[in-house]
């Protein structure tokens, strides 16, 4: 009887730890996205505004932004990290 209760308690503890770990990972992901957005806001004028007017992020789908950013990254010799940040900024609204 004690063994069964102990197993149940251990299973519940593992479930709680798993859920809290997932919540922490989600918060880290959100913080990472916020940092990328802010970096993109800082980098957009450096790479993009020299040739392009500002456009709303909703003008293109995420898949279209992927293609556009791949092309623009090649044209401007932009590092991948900067391209990811600018894409996050563009998709987040400009």
C-alpha positions as a Python dict, from the first residue, in 0.01 Angstrom:
ca = {
    (1, 'X'): (0, 0, 0),
    (2, 'X'): (276, 244, 93),
    (3, 'X'): (462, 157, -228),
    (4, 'X'): (158, 237, -441),
    (5, 'X'): (109, 576, -271),
    (6, 'X'): (476, 656, -310),
    (7, 'X'): (459, 577, -683),
    (8, 'X'): (153, 800, -722),
    (9, 'X'): (325, 1085, -537),
    (10, 'X'): (637, 1044, -752),
    (11, 'X'): (430, 1041, -1071),
    (12, 'X'): (250, 1359, -964),
    (13, 'X'): (580, 1525, -876),
    (14, 'X'): (722, 1433, -1217),
    (15, 'X'): (413, 1572, -1390),
    (16, 'X'): (442, 1901, -1201),
    (17, 'X'): (812, 1929, -1287),
    (18, 'X'): (742, 1856, -1653),
    (19, 'X'): (468, 2119, -1671),
    (20, 'X'): (677, 2381, -1494),
    (21, 'X'): (968, 2308, -1728),
    (22, 'X'): (743, 2356, -2030),
    (23, 'X'): (615, 2686, -1890),
    (24, 'X'): (970, 2809, -1834),
    (25, 'X'): (1069, 2712, -2189),
    (26, 'X'): (767, 2900, -2324),
    (27, 'X'): (864, 3212, -2128),
    (28, 'X'): (1222, 3187, -2253),
    (29, 'X'): (1091, 3156, -2607),
    (30, 'X'): (873, 3465, -2557),
    (31, 'X'): (1169, 3659, -2415),
    (32, 'X'): (1383, 3547, -2709),
    (33, 'X'): (1116, 3662, -2956),
    (34, 'X'): (1094, 4000, -2782),
    (35, 'X'): (1471, 4040, -2804),
    (36, 'X'): (1466, 3945, -3173),
    (37, 'X'): (1185, 4196, -3235),
    (38, 'X'): (1380, 4476, -3067),
    (39, 'X'): (1698, 4385, -3253),
    (40, 'X'): (1500, 4381, -3578),
    (41, 'X'): (1359, 4726, -3502),
    (42, 'X'): (1713, 4851, -3458),
    (43, 'X'): (1845, 4672, -3770),
    (44, 'X'): (1562, 4749, -4014),
    (45, 'X'): (1683, 5107, -4080),
    (46, 'X'): (2040, 4983, -4123),
    (47, 'X'): (1964, 4721, -4388),
    (48, 'X'): (1621, 4793, -4535),
    (49, 'X'): (1513, 5156, -4520),
    (50, 'X'): (1786, 5267, -4758),
    (51, 'X'): (1587, 5110, -5044),
    (52, 'X'): (1239, 5032, -4905),
    (53, 'X'): (951, 5220, -4749),
    (54, 'X'): (804, 5077, -4431),
    (55, 'X'): (538, 4812, -4492),
    (56, 'X'): (299, 4645, -4250),
    (57, 'X'): (402, 4296, -4144),
    (58, 'X'): (61, 4169, -4245),
    (59, 'X'): (126, 4256, -4609),
    (60, 'X'): (291, 3916, -4661),
    (61, 'X'): (242, 3571, -4512),
    (62, 'X'): (517, 3417, -4295),
    (63, 'X'): (613, 3195, -4590),
    (64, 'X'): (641, 3497, -4818),
    (65, 'X'): (853, 3679, -4560),
    (66, 'X'): (1083, 3374, -4552),
    (67, 'X'): (1138, 3400, -4928),
    (68, 'X'): (1173, 3779, -4923),
    (69, 'X'): (1423, 3768, -4637),
    (70, 'X'): (1628, 3495, -4805),
    (71, 'X'): (1651, 3711, -5118),
    (72, 'X'): (1726, 4033, -4928),
    (73, 'X'): (1980, 3858, -4708),
    (74, 'X'): (2166, 3748, -5021),
    (75, 'X'): (2143, 4094, -5180),
    (76, 'X'): (2272, 4277, -4871),
    (77, 'X'): (2517, 4013, -4745),
    (78, 'X'): (2326, 4020, -4415),
    (79, 'X'): (2422, 3778, -4134),
    (80, 'X'): (2158, 3511, -4059),
    (81, 'X'): (2108, 3641, -3705),
    (82, 'X'): (2025, 3988, -3834),
    (83, 'X'): (1787, 3845, -4095),
    (84, 'X'): (1600, 3647, -3827),
    (85, 'X'): (1567, 3961, -3615),
    (86, 'X'): (1439, 4173, -3903),
    (87, 'X'): (1192, 3901, -4004),
    (88, 'X'): (1059, 3885, -3646),
    (89, 'X'): (1022, 4263, -3650),
    (90, 'X'): (843, 4264, -3985),
    (91, 'X'): (606, 3984, -3889),
    (92, 'X'): (540, 4150, -3555),
    (93, 'X'): (397, 4459, -3716),
    (94, 'X'): (642, 4735, -3830),
}
